[in-house]
């Protein structure tokens, strides 16, 4: 049987697992992935004759899935399944598995790293020193700031623990009562979204992308944000409406922004966002450590094996 590997992290490390797949009678299909993911005809071509795929952020639309008659399982490397048309997959009897909870600490580390960079302007200082100057801008302390966390799942709670340890006041929003209770136990005060916008000095976005969170940060939200707020997005790019973000930056509503994820990935070199020196860009890479990757490689492969009812020895 054929299985495609379209997750760029597993493609990078695939030599460590080739023999395990071969011993299980699985032929690997490993396409070239030049950007963040595959979509459209490129994804269809990669899945030709494949019964399974270990996928990254590939776009499994209804049109793509309808052209993959042999596909039985999508083993998603990572958490977010917003790139998969789950209703179409269900109609076509395609199983979907993912790996929740594996990246909580790694993504939270990056969120706090961005937070420190923004408040202390470390990226600005670095650029000036490289150019031969010796800029010494005053920064802002973490202690005493109010951090608003959007999404109180595993990652949001990990961010909260770090923020509380740094002496911040932490508030948060989440639609799930269980997560609200867990976060409250950590010392997070659960509030309504509009209240979070008006109270936060720093906003950390850690929620998934779905119909409720798509463009949650739109023109109306930015009108309610306190002037001088910093925003960090390690969730999904589509949670922020790009045009509204650009307007907020132009109107100096925001002190700075760190975007590990964007609505369109990779970012185009002519994007209006590149004009702003107070914007830090990531490459949708917050989860990507060698240790976390190994954990998720194994879990994604095991998920695939379980759904295909084959034994893969790792």
PyMOL commands that set and color helices and strands:
alter all, ss='L'
color gray80, all
select helices_A, chain A and resi 8-12+14-16+18-23+40-46+62-66+86-91+104-120+122-130+154-165+177-186+193-199+219-224+237-239+242-250+272-275+290-308
alter helices_A, ss='H'
color red, helices_A
select strands_A, chain A and resi 2-5+27-29+50-55+73-76+95-97+146-150+169-173+189-190+202-205+229-233+254-259+279-281
alter strands_A, ss='S'
color yellow, strands_A
deselect
rebuild
show_as cartoon
